[in-house]
Amino acid sequence: MSAIEVIAKPVFGKIEADWLSKLRENRAHSPGSPEFTLVFPGSESTANEIVQHVRAVCTTTTRIRFCLRSAVIVPDMGQYHVFLVPDEGFGAIVRLHDRLHVGPLKNSLRPEEPYIPHLTIASLSEFNLARRIKASLNAQDLAIAGHIDELEVQQRDGATPRCIAKITLVRHGLFH
Protein backbone atom coordinates (compact mmCIF):
# COMPACT_ATOMS: atom_id res chain seq x y z
CA MET A 1 0.00 0.00 0.00
CA SER A 2 1.12 3.47 -0.84
CA ALA A 3 1.54 6.13 1.80
CA ILE A 4 0.38 8.82 -0.59
CA GLU A 5 -2.32 11.32 0.27
CA VAL A 6 -3.93 14.28 -1.46
CA ILE A 7 -4.54 17.52 0.39
CA ALA A 8 -5.69 21.05 -0.30
CA LYS A 9 -4.01 23.91 1.53
CA PRO A 10 -6.65 26.63 1.40
CA VAL A 11 -5.83 30.28 0.91
CA PHE A 12 -7.08 32.68 3.61
CA GLY A 13 -6.53 36.33 4.43
CA LYS A 14 -3.44 36.90 6.60
CA ILE A 15 -5.35 37.55 9.84
CA GLU A 16 -7.52 34.43 9.41
CA ALA A 17 -4.54 32.26 8.38
CA ASP A 18 -2.52 33.37 11.41
CA TRP A 19 -5.47 32.79 13.78
CA LEU A 20 -6.19 29.32 12.36
CA SER A 21 -2.52 28.28 12.43
CA LYS A 22 -2.10 29.43 16.04
CA LEU A 23 -5.33 27.72 17.13
CA ARG A 24 -4.32 24.45 15.42
CA GLU A 25 -0.84 24.50 16.91
CA ASN A 26 -2.12 25.16 20.43
CA ARG A 27 -5.16 22.84 20.43
CA ALA A 28 -4.46 20.14 17.82
CA HIS A 29 -0.67 20.07 18.21
CA SER A 30 -0.54 20.39 14.44
CA PRO A 31 1.93 23.04 13.33
CA GLY A 32 1.70 24.60 9.90
CA SER A 33 -1.06 25.88 7.73
CA PRO A 34 -4.53 24.33 7.85
CA GLU A 35 -5.43 21.78 5.19
CA PHE A 36 -8.31 19.68 3.91
CA THR A 37 -7.32 16.03 3.53
CA LEU A 38 -9.07 14.79 0.40
CA VAL A 39 -7.45 11.34 0.01
CA PHE A 40 -5.95 9.33 2.87
CA PRO A 41 -3.14 6.79 2.29
CA GLY A 42 -4.21 3.37 1.09
CA SER A 43 -3.85 3.21 -2.68
CA GLU A 44 -2.03 0.31 -4.27
CA SER A 45 -1.13 2.47 -7.29
CA THR A 46 2.24 4.04 -8.04
CA ALA A 47 2.99 7.67 -7.23
CA ASN A 48 3.10 8.47 -10.95
CA GLU A 49 -0.34 6.91 -11.57
CA ILE A 50 -1.79 8.88 -8.66
CA VAL A 51 -0.24 12.19 -9.79
CA GLN A 52 -1.56 11.66 -13.33
CA HIS A 53 -5.05 10.89 -11.98
CA VAL A 54 -5.07 13.97 -9.72
CA ARG A 55 -3.84 16.10 -12.65
CA ALA A 56 -6.72 14.81 -14.82
CA VAL A 57 -9.29 15.59 -12.10
CA CYS A 58 -7.83 19.09 -11.61
CA THR A 59 -8.13 19.91 -15.33
CA THR A 60 -11.91 19.77 -14.97
CA THR A 61 -12.26 21.21 -11.46
CA THR A 62 -12.58 24.95 -10.93
CA ARG A 63 -11.24 26.85 -7.95
CA ILE A 64 -13.38 26.22 -4.87
CA ARG A 65 -14.55 29.08 -2.69
CA PHE A 66 -15.79 28.21 0.79
CA CYS A 67 -16.71 29.77 4.12
CA LEU A 68 -16.13 28.12 7.51
CA ARG A 69 -19.08 28.95 9.75
CA SER A 70 -19.38 26.24 12.38
CA ALA A 71 -17.50 23.86 14.63
CA VAL A 72 -18.44 20.23 15.25
CA ILE A 73 -17.02 17.42 17.42
CA VAL A 74 -16.09 14.10 15.86
CA PRO A 75 -15.03 11.20 18.12
CA ASP A 76 -12.20 8.97 16.88
CA MET A 77 -10.53 6.17 18.86
CA GLY A 78 -10.64 7.79 22.29
CA GLN A 79 -10.02 11.31 20.98
CA TYR A 80 -12.47 14.13 20.33
CA HIS A 81 -11.62 16.26 17.32
CA VAL A 82 -13.04 19.74 16.93
CA PHE A 83 -13.52 20.49 13.24
CA LEU A 84 -14.32 23.73 11.49
CA VAL A 85 -16.58 22.87 8.57
CA PRO A 86 -17.62 24.94 5.59
CA ASP A 87 -21.21 25.89 4.92
CA GLU A 88 -20.57 27.44 1.52
CA GLY A 89 -18.36 25.18 -0.59
CA PHE A 90 -19.19 21.99 1.33
CA GLY A 91 -20.75 20.32 -1.70
CA ALA A 92 -17.93 21.34 -4.07
CA ILE A 93 -15.32 19.83 -1.74
CA VAL A 94 -17.35 16.61 -1.32
CA ARG A 95 -17.73 16.30 -5.10
CA LEU A 96 -13.96 16.78 -5.56
CA HIS A 97 -13.34 14.10 -2.91
CA ASP A 98 -15.67 11.72 -4.79
CA ARG A 99 -14.03 12.41 -8.17
CA LEU A 100 -10.58 11.68 -6.72
CA HIS A 101 -11.65 8.29 -5.30
CA VAL A 102 -11.90 6.44 -8.61
CA GLY A 103 -9.28 4.69 -10.70
CA PRO A 104 -5.91 4.57 -8.95
CA LEU A 105 -7.32 6.03 -5.70
CA LYS A 106 -10.43 3.85 -5.33
CA ASN A 107 -8.76 1.73 -2.60
CA SER A 108 -8.11 4.85 -0.50
CA LEU A 109 -11.80 5.42 0.12
CA ARG A 110 -12.87 4.80 3.72
CA PRO A 111 -16.48 3.62 3.35
CA GLU A 112 -16.94 3.11 7.09
CA GLU A 113 -16.53 6.85 7.73
CA PRO A 114 -18.55 9.63 6.10
CA TYR A 115 -16.35 12.28 4.50
CA ILE A 116 -16.77 15.64 6.17
CA PRO A 117 -14.66 18.47 4.69
CA HIS A 118 -12.98 20.04 7.69
CA LEU A 119 -10.01 21.76 9.25
CA THR A 120 -8.99 20.12 12.54
CA ILE A 121 -8.82 22.78 15.24
CA ALA A 122 -8.38 20.64 18.35
CA SER A 123 -7.73 17.02 19.28
CA LEU A 124 -8.47 16.17 22.89
CA SER A 125 -9.01 13.14 25.10
CA GLU A 126 -11.61 14.93 27.24
CA PHE A 127 -15.06 15.40 25.72
CA ASN A 128 -16.10 18.31 27.96
CA LEU A 129 -13.04 20.34 26.96
CA ALA A 130 -13.76 19.67 23.28
CA ARG A 131 -17.35 20.73 23.89
CA ARG A 132 -16.24 24.02 25.49
CA ILE A 133 -13.94 24.78 22.56
CA LYS A 134 -16.71 24.00 20.07
CA ALA A 135 -19.19 26.18 21.98
CA SER A 136 -16.67 29.04 22.15
CA LEU A 137 -16.07 28.88 18.40
CA ASN A 138 -19.77 28.65 17.55
CA ALA A 139 -20.55 31.61 19.83
CA GLN A 140 -18.32 33.81 17.62
CA ASP A 141 -20.63 33.78 14.57
CA LEU A 142 -17.74 32.58 12.41
CA ALA A 143 -17.39 33.52 8.76
CA ILE A 144 -13.89 32.57 7.60
CA ALA A 145 -13.75 32.79 3.82
CA GLY A 146 -11.13 30.96 1.82
CA HIS A 147 -10.49 29.23 -1.47
CA ILE A 148 -8.74 26.17 -2.82
CA ASP A 149 -6.55 26.89 -5.85
CA GLU A 150 -4.46 23.72 -6.02
CA LEU A 151 -4.08 20.21 -4.70
CA GLU A 152 -0.92 18.72 -3.28
CA VAL A 153 0.06 15.07 -3.60
CA GLN A 154 2.16 14.03 -0.61
CA GLN A 155 4.28 10.97 0.14
CA ARG A 156 4.35 10.08 3.84
CA ASP A 157 7.67 8.78 5.13
CA GLY A 158 6.82 8.20 8.79
CA ALA A 159 5.01 11.17 10.28
CA THR A 160 6.50 13.75 7.91
CA PRO A 161 4.76 14.34 4.58
CA ARG A 162 6.80 15.32 1.53
CA CYS A 163 5.20 17.12 -1.42
CA ILE A 164 5.69 15.23 -4.68
CA ALA A 165 3.36 17.34 -6.85
CA LYS A 166 1.33 20.56 -6.73
CA ILE A 167 -1.46 20.69 -9.26
CA THR A 168 -3.48 23.82 -9.96
CA LEU A 169 -7.25 23.75 -10.33
CA VAL A 170 -8.74 25.25 -13.49
CA ARG A 171 -9.66 28.93 -13.45
CA HIS A 172 -12.59 30.08 -15.57
CA GLY A 173 -13.53 33.67 -16.25
CA LEU A 174 -11.89 36.92 -15.26
CA PHE A 175 -12.72 36.83 -11.56
CA HIS A 176 -12.13 33.18 -10.61
Secondary structure, DSSP 4 states (H G I P E B T S, - for coil): ---EEEEE--B--HHHHHHHHHHHHHHT---S---EEEE-S---S-HHHHHHHHHHHHTT-B-EEEEEEEEEEEEETTEEEEEEEEEETHHHHHHHHHHHSSGGGGGG--TTS-----EEEEEES-HHHHHHHHHHHHTT---EEEEE-EEEEEEEETTEEEEEEEEEPB--SS--
